[in-house]
Amino acid sequence: MGTLGRAIYSVGQLIRKTGQAVDRLGSHLQGGYIEEQLSRHRTVLNIFDKAPVIDKDVFVAPSAAVIGDVQIGKGSSIWYGSVLRGDVNIIRIGSGTNLQDNSLVHVAKSNLSGKVLPTIIGDNVTVGHSAVLHGCTVEDEAFVGMGAILLDGVVVEKNAMVAAGALVRQNTKIPSGEVWAGNPAKFLRKLTDEEIAFISQSATNYTNLAQVHAAENSKSYEEIEF
């Protein structure tokens, strides 16, 4: 650092110290009742003796929460506001899968049938905004629409689709190639070849988009300011 650089650094340090002094004076004038609170949000959180295992290529949005016994495969993405809570059982998510904004994934330690149910989500699955998945299985290249709810024991087979807003009752199996919709969800129709292709493309689109968000979120303060 040259002479000019040292001078600028010293001036910056002086300004910061002045600001700190002014802050302390303001707090004193207010009676000392100001208490600063740090944000307690942690994107990745251990629980009991379990820690999430997340591939280095996964995008986890800074406002998401991945908790406990959760594994997430390469190229998957967990979007803003989503919660994956593997505290009483396991959550497993494959590769290339996207859980869109405000999705909730939880598990069952026990239920009325006495089953212990994890949540298993396969490869290249799309889970729409604000969906709820609880103690269920979603196989590879399936699609869960926005706001859908999947209850304990549900199985969504490969290339099946749960329509937006559907409520899938406990232990329901949605066969491959079918669309189920409604509350409670029932068979609506068969998927077209174009729709099956769309499911696969949707997963690829979100993997690519996640890379853009990951790059933006990884920027330093100086890069963002610039």
N, C-alpha and C positions, 0 to 999 in steps of 0.2 A: 504494500500500500504506500503510495507516494505522499508527499507533503500535503497536497491538496486533499487527497483522500482522507488522510488522518484528520485534517481540519474539519472536513464535512462530517466525519464520524463523531468528532468531539462536540460539534454543534448539535447534531442529532441527539446525542446522549444528554446534553444539557437541556434540550427541549423536553425530552421524556421525563427527566427528573423534575422539571418545573411542573409538568402536567400532573405527575404523581403527588407533588406537594399541594397543588391546587385541589386535587381530588380529596386528599386527607383533610384539608381545611374545610371543604364543603361538607364532608361527612361529620366533622366536629360541630359545624354550625347547625346541622340537622339533629344534633343530640346523639350522634353515634349509632343511630338505629338502622342504618343502611347495611344490609348483609348481602354480599354478592353470592349468587348461586351458580355453580357450574352445571352444565347440562349433564345429566346422568344417563343419557341414552348411549347404549353401546350396540353397535351393529352386530357384532358377533359376541356371544355370551356363553360361558360355561354354566352348567348347572349340575349339582351333586359332583360326581367325578367324571362327567361327560363333557367333551368339547366338540364343537362342530368340526367336520373335516370337509374343507372346501377346496376344490381344484383351483389352481392359480389362475386359470382362464375364466373363472366364473365372475360375473358382474353382480355384486350385491350393493344395491343403492344405499346411500348413507342414512336414509330414514327408515330402512328396513330393519328387521330384527331376526337373527338366526340364533336359536337358543338350544343348547343341549345336544342330544344324540342325533345329529343331523349330518347326512353326507350328501354332497352335491357334486355331480360330475362335470366334466369338461364342457365349456361352451354354454352352460346354462346361465340363466339370468333371473335375479330376484329383484323386482322393481319397487319403486318408492312406496313406502307405507306398508309393505307386506310383512307378515309375521309367520315364522316357522318355529313352532314351540315343541321341541322334542324333549319334554321334561319327564313324562311318565311312560314313554315308549319311544320307538325309533321312527325317524323320518328318513326315507331314502329317495333321492331324486337323481335320475340318470343324466345323460349328456344331451346338450342341445335343447333343453326344456326351458320354457319361460313361464314364470309366475308373475302375472302383471299386477299393476298397482293395487294396493290394499287387499290383496289376497290373504287368506288365513288358512294355515295348515296346522292341524293339531292331531292328537292321537288318543287312544283309549287304553287306560290301564285295566278297566273292567267295565262291563255293561250288563244289561238285564239278562243277556244270553250267557254271561260268564266268560266271554271271549276276551282275550288280550289282543288288541288290534293296533298294529302300526299303520303308518300311511306310506304307501309305496307308489312313486310316480316314475314312469319309465323314461325312455329316450324320445326326444323330439315331440314332446307334449306341449300343447298350448293351454294355459289356464288363464281365462279372461279376468278382467278387472273385478275386484270385490267378490270373487268366488270363495266359498268355504268348503274345505276338504277335511273330513274328520274320520280317522280310522278306516280309510278306504284304499283301494288300489286302482290306479289309472295306468293302463298298459301303454306300450310304445305307440307314438303317432296318433294318440287320441286327442280330442278337443273338448274342453270344458268352457262353456260360454260365460259371459259376464253375469255376475250375481247368482250363479248357480250354487246349490248347496248339495253336497254329497255326504250322506250320513254313514254311520258305522257299518262296515261289511259290504259296502257297495263295490262292485267291480265294473269298471268301464274297459271293455276289451279294445284291442288294437283297431285303429281306424274307425272307432265309434265316436259319436258326438252327443254331448249333453247341451241342449239349447240354453240360451240366455234366460236366467230367471227360473230355471227348473229346480224343483225339489225332488231329489232322488231318495226314496225311503230306504231304511235299513235293509241290508242283505240283497238288494236288487242287483241283478247282473244285466248289463247293457251289451248285447252281442255286437260283434264286429260288423261294421258296415251299416249300422242303424243310427237314426236320430231319435232321441227321446226328448220330450218337452212337457211342460205343464207342472201343476202342483195338485196331487203328486205326479211325478213324471211318468209318462206312458209312451209306448212306441208311437212314433209319428209317421215315419216313412224310411225308406232305404236311402242311403247316401248315393249321390251320383259320382261317377269317376272324377269329374271336375272338382267336386267338394273334397274327395279323398286327397287329390293332388294339392288342393288348397291347404289342407291341414299340414302337410309336409312343408310346403312353401312358407306358411306362417311361422313355423319354428325357425326356418333358415333366416327369414326376415328379421326376427327378433334377436337372433344370435348376432347378426351384422349390426343392428341398431344398438345393441348393448355395448359393442366395442366403441362406438362413438361416445356413448354416455360414460363409459369407464375412462376414456381418455380425458374427457372434460372434468370428471370428478377427481382425477389424479393430479390436476394442475396445482402448482404452488400458488401461494397468495400473490407473489410478484407477477406470475403469468396471468392470473385472473385480472389483476389491476391494470396490466399492460393492455 
